[in-house]
Amino acid sequence: MDALELRRALGRYTTGVTIVSCVDDAGGYVGLTANSFNSLSLSPPLVLWSLRQESPSLPAFTAARRFAVNVLAEAQVDLSRRFASRIEDKFAEGVWAVGEHGAPLLAGCAAVFECETVSQQMTGDHCLFIGRVLACAESALPPLVFRAGHYHLLGEVL
Ligand SMILES: Cc1cc2nc3c(=O)[nH]c(=O)nc-3n(C[C@H](O)[C@H](O)[C@H](O)COP(=O)(O)O)c2cc1C
């Protein structure tokens, strides 16, 4: 399997963009841009996402037991770029507050899911997290779209 060929083919699968966040042992906010988020089950309500095992954020997410998935609106593309970088203090931009279930929530998102980790599994070069949704919310804001390595705005409904 050619890695570039695989990346290019996977990139054709168009997704939304999220910032997945948690609070670490010291009370600091931890988060990153992720498009591996997906729905898994409605009853019980489960979602999944994966984090590369080399990520410096991995220890915080494996210890936290709670995480939030902030589904970005198209106006939040700069935050997506910020949280996909190694910049110090990613949370200095955006309006953040810890939600009822103990994970940082971003204001102005298209949707948010507050989750409790029910499974974490090292698979390949990533850690697969499955979370039970404890609370969720949505807004009418158009979501940011990611395809083939580029950000897009949502197109027309057919
Ligand atoms: C659109 C987009 C989606 C991404 N999805 C993921 C993902 O699902 N899992 C992951 O581990 N990294 C993903 N990344 C890369 C991380 O955002 C990036 O490596 C970031 O630096 C990780 O934070 P860290 O330095 O704390 O590991 C994505 C990047 C972009 C731009």
The ligand as a MOL file (V3000), in Angstrom:
LIG
                    3D

  0  0  0     0  0            999 V3000
M  V30 BEGIN CTAB
M  V30 COUNTS 31 33 0 0 0
M  V30 BEGIN ATOM
M  V30 1 C -8.5860 19.0470 9.1740 0
M  V30 2 C -7.6390 18.3160 10.1100 0
M  V30 3 C -8.0500 17.1510 10.7060 0
M  V30 4 C -7.2130 16.4560 11.5910 0
M  V30 5 N -7.6590 15.3180 12.2010 0
M  V30 6 C -6.8640 14.6780 13.0970 0
M  V30 7 C -7.3650 13.5320 13.7860 0
M  V30 8 O -8.4890 13.1050 13.6110 0
M  V30 9 N -6.5280 12.9320 14.6720 0
M  V30 10 C -5.2430 13.3830 14.9140 0
M  V30 11 O -4.5290 12.7750 15.7180 0
M  V30 12 N -4.7550 14.4770 14.2680 0
M  V30 13 C -5.5520 15.1410 13.3940 0
M  V30 14 N -5.0950 16.2540 12.7580 0
M  V30 15 C -3.7380 16.7490 13.0660 0
M  V30 16 C -3.6960 17.4790 14.4000 0
M  V30 17 O -4.6490 18.5140 14.4650 0
M  V30 18 C -2.2870 18.0920 14.6270 0
M  V30 19 O -1.3180 17.0470 14.5250 0
M  V30 20 C -2.1690 18.7610 15.9760 0
M  V30 21 O -0.8870 19.3300 16.0890 0
M  V30 22 C -2.3090 17.7760 17.0800 0
M  V30 23 O -2.1170 18.4140 18.3200 0
M  V30 24 P -0.9460 17.8850 19.2550 0
M  V30 25 O 0.2680 18.6820 18.8760 0
M  V30 26 O -1.4370 18.1380 20.6310 0
M  V30 27 O -0.7580 16.4370 18.9310 0
M  V30 28 C -5.9110 16.9610 11.8640 0
M  V30 29 C -5.4990 18.1510 11.2350 0
M  V30 30 C -6.3510 18.8270 10.3710 0
M  V30 31 C -5.8890 20.1120 9.7410 0
M  V30 END ATOM
M  V30 BEGIN BOND
M  V30 1 1 1 2
M  V30 2 1 2 3
M  V30 3 2 2 30
M  V30 4 2 3 4
M  V30 5 1 4 5
M  V30 6 1 4 28
M  V30 7 2 5 6
M  V30 8 1 6 7
M  V30 9 1 6 13
M  V30 10 2 7 8
M  V30 11 1 7 9
M  V30 12 1 9 10
M  V30 13 2 10 11
M  V30 14 1 10 12
M  V30 15 2 12 13
M  V30 16 1 13 14
M  V30 17 1 14 15
M  V30 18 1 14 28
M  V30 19 1 15 16
M  V30 20 1 16 17
M  V30 21 1 16 18
M  V30 22 1 18 19
M  V30 23 1 18 20
M  V30 24 1 20 21
M  V30 25 1 20 22
M  V30 26 1 22 23
M  V30 27 1 23 24
M  V30 28 2 24 25
M  V30 29 1 24 26
M  V30 30 1 24 27
M  V30 31 2 28 29
M  V30 32 1 29 30
M  V30 33 1 30 31
M  V30 END BOND
M  V30 END CTAB
M  END
